[in-house]
Amino acid sequence: MPASEVVWTIVVAGGSGQRFGAIKQFEPLGAGRVVDLAVAAAGSASAGIVLVVPAADAEREGGVAGGATRSASVRAGLAAVPGEATIVCVHDAARPLATPELFRCVVEAVRAGADGAVPAVPVVDTVKIVDAGGRVLDTPERSSLVAVQTPQAFRAAVLRRAHAERGEGTDDAALVERCGGVVVTVPGEVTNRKLTDREDLDWARRWLATATAGRS
């Protein structure tokens, strides 16, 4: 990474765990916790990390308190990123198996000129657009659809501008897109699975145990 680029990463771990049934970011995984793996991967490609956690855990974890929504939590983290940062990555702690290489790929895409870069994997199922009553309205062409992951990387100034409007989105790329920013995709990782429920965590533990045994 050229000396002119300063990369910081916001690791978003502020969820309450309502769907999961517990605060999943602090669940054991491998030799540490879910959040520890996410932070370790981010650290491999970043000059610094801002960890966003529930307010009650901020002092213990050395992080900043999250907000009521994901976007609000990212804004809390962004406020703690120093002004010298030129590229900011945003990563969900719920994706603890993202590799350092994936971080480097999204950062490189921004360094090459994009306003933002997101990992993407092909959609393998047919997707339907439905109304509130469940009636099918349209069937998009599957070849034009991808599912996106984190980490996502952005020009720092562009991300700050997008969040200045205090909008809400399921990811930060959506906010940048609304501001007219150019967001590109890089190949995602099948193993970069989001831990939504207990089954996902069980899968991650099995996969990590197998991968660790293969390296020994």
Buried (B, 14 or more C-beta within 10 A) or exposed (E): BEEEBBBBBBBBBBBEBEEBEEBBBBBEBBEEBBBBBBBBBBBEBBBBBBBBBBEEBBEEBEBBBBBEEBBBBBBBBBEBBEEEBBBBBBBBBBBBBBBEEBBBBBBBBBBEEBBBBBBBBEBEEEEEEEEEEEEEEEEEEEEEBBBBBBBBBBBBEBBBBBBEEEEEBEBBBBBBBEBEBEBBBBEBBEBBBBBEEEEBBEBBBEEBEEEEEEEE
